């Protein structure tokens, strides 16, 4: 990292995430990578950038990773404000609370189906089916489409098994065709679901076209399952190596919320997001020029040693301090309360049913790439 120049891919590969982030804070807290992109790694810089949507535009997220121009993620106010308002009613505290009983029942049913003393893939048994079923229900999509949702989500993010690009493109076409048909059906016969709400949406500044509705559907599908799947997988991976922590959660389920927040901080499901400077901006001793890209490194900000002692350590009893795992400012994740509720329901069900949890004989497989941090598979054994 000489002279503030950073090779992100090489650094993570050769040093590992913990050491790389620690060196980043020490040697290049705001530096350029080998491609000229700025990397903001300090908590204060990251928060300042996320709050300043006027000078740091979200347009840099357009097509990130998937080639799909997601609404909300790629728009700035005032358009972003209108688009976010289309979904706001579904994510109010009252709306979330009304969903709690069904989510808890679903989590309990999934936990009850997990055998004791046998190695199971918890991604397959809990961390994927729970959020997929919930977001599918909110969108009015039949539960039998759950497997399709996961395939399509993986294809959108480039996480599908195998390197065949043609197969990925085929899944993306299948996905668009499905949601185009559903959007047309909901325009003709609206129901009480998110897709119907989007098709009905009309505002003085915004009327959604079918193409925009489809883009919204894809965003809801991906964000609605990937965030919770990765949050839960990361948390369970930590707890599988910490039997005392599992015992503490079982003895006092009131500690679950703290464990969830600590997992979000130390193992942020979304590792980074992009912004583009709209004018020259000085942060500390560095000046970011208009038009330059900034990688906002959420995972690094959440391990800032100036904010947390021993920041790489998973400590569920740590005094809570606001992290940026769900972003910050106007683009903060609208589904964060839902992800927290799903994770809490899953953990309550698991600690109630099982006295212990340990890692399986097989190693878990992490997701590829650097955008998301989670598990493709995670073998565990419940006692």
PyMOL commands that set and color helices and strands:
alter all, ss='L'
color gray80, all
select helices_A, chain A and resi 2-4+8-15+17-27+43-51+58-61+79-91+93-112+122-127+129-139+143-157+165-188+194-200+210-240+243-251+253-266+298-301+329-331+336-353
alter helices_A, ss='H'
color red, helices_A
select strands_A, chain A and resi 5-6+30-33+38-40+56-57+119-121+202-203+206-207+273-277+281-283+286-288+293-296+357-359+365-366+375-377+379-382
alter strands_A, ss='S'
color yellow, strands_A
deselect
rebuild
show_as cartoon
